[in-house]
Amino acid sequence: MIRILHTADWHLGKKLGPYSRLKEQKEVLHELVNLADQEQVDAVLIAGDLYDQFNPSTEAMELFYSTLKQLTRQGQRPVIVIAGNHDSPDRIEVSDPLARSCGIVLIGHPQTEVPVFQVEDQWKISRTIPGFLEIEFLDDRPPLRIIHTPFANEYRMKTYLGSENMDDQLRAVLQDHWQSIADTYCDDHGVNILMTHLYVSERTKPLPEEPDGEKPIVIGNAQVIYSDNLPQGIQYAALGHLHRYQHIRGQAYPIVYSSSLLCYSFSEAGQTKYAVVIDADPAKEIRLNKIGLTAGKSLARKRFYTVDDAVDWLNQHPDTLVELTLVSDQYLKSSDKKRLYEAHDGIVTIIPEVTFDHREEAENTHQIRLDRSMNELFQDYFIFRHGQTPSGELMELFQEIQSEQNL
């Protein structure tokens, strides 16, 4: 039996409005390292979105590498890392030669072929091809086989899969690729895992919601990879991208989003975040244990009708990051805003929602709700200015501009 820790979506360097989350990230990663030691895991899988930006801060990079070093326990425990859509694949891989000497494998591109190497008398990478590696432990533990597919844009994915026809359905090509690897390398004598950072859903179910601030993951014409596209012959799919813990149906084995480390947007307020520990034997169903993470501040979306009520609540919840909506028939005074900020140092944003006493004035006034998404705000503004909804082509252009600004 081998025990594996699955985590993802660290988003190191993430901010919520003006607030840095780095201190909280240090706390929760310390919790994660302690968890790995307490559970005596044999390997750690980190399924992408390691950083929040392509060009992370020095502090975020230092936290990343120091945490990996602790997780690997001086090379005793292999740590396998893949890039997500927030990561620069080249930045992830540039430190791989040095990281391998510490027992860390950094995989940025889908076409990456991890070199064969050995970490003293602990374990070794015994077989490898692009998109696959096998870890052989130098004791009586079974080998661990990992089919790995980091996030890639459309061009890189087409190059990796050898798909020259732009009309190819890449999800079908990806399915054939995964199944070919599984058929060749994943037998009943080892533990077989798929590890990827993609948008996976059950074919017959509504798509899972992406967290605020995420760029949609699109591969050619395939906006989603269906769970029935995942290969047969494996025992667990370790996924990254969606921030809520989710168990996707559609295969005989668990397909799991482990969740992000912290609540990173107010749409995640109230969620429990998890790390997943699995016990796996060859040719048997895995045993899964999701373990709640407790570090970090809670997020709250609160709505009040008086400033006094808001101040009372804020005084009672000092260790919280807050999105505050104030409903009133007049605009918020600067003196009231000062009272709110003096009562609490974790107010991320104040949303004034102005109502009107007179029905005629209300009917003739266009009310803009600042708690809506960027797409919805743009649509509201376009209707206000032009008296009609924006075309689908214009909305696609607006989304493309947003994505480029988020890179």
Number of C-alpha atoms within 10 A of each C-alpha: 15 19 21 24 25 26 25 30 27 25 26 25 23 18 14 14 10 10 12 13 18 18 10 15 23 18 13 19 21 15 15 22 17 14 18 23 15 9 12 14 19 21 20 22 21 27 30 30 27 27 25 22 19 18 15 19 13 10 11 21 16 11 16 20 14 10 16 22 18 17 27 22 16 14 22 18 25 29 25 21 26 29 32 31 26 23 24 21 21 13 15 21 19 13 14 17 14 11 18 19 15 20 26 26 24 23 25 25 25 23 20 19 14 21 16 14 15 19 20 12 11 15 20 19 21 16 16 19 15 17 23 24 21 23 23 20 23 15 10 8 15 18 24 24 25 28 25 26 29 28 30 24 12 17 12 15 21 20 12 17 15 10 16 9 9 12 9 14 14 21 19 15 16 21 18 16 15 21 20 14 18 22 13 8 20 24 15 13 12 23 28 25 21 22 26 25 27 25 25 27 21 18 15 10 10 8 13 15 10 16 18 14 13 14 17 16 22 16 22 18 13 16 14 20 22 22 20 15 21 23 22 17 20 28 23 24 25 24 31 33 28 23 27 22 19 14 14 20 19 17 18 12 16 19 23 21 29 30 26 24 28 28 22 21 17 19 14 19 17 12 16 18 21 25 22 21 22 16 17 23 21 20 15 10 15 18 13 16 13 15 15 12 18 15 18 19 15 20 23 19 14 14 17 15 13 12 17 13 11 19 18 12 15 24 13 11 14 15 15 18 23 23 20 21 19 19 18 16 13 12 12 17 9 9 8 14 13 10 15 21 15 13 18 19 14 19 21 17 15 19 15 20 20 15 15 13 9 8 9 9 11 12 10 8 11 12 13 15 14 14 16 11 12 15 14 14 15 16 17 20 17 14 14 14 10 9 10 12 16 15 10 9 9 11 15 12 12 14 16 13 11 15 14 9 8 14 14
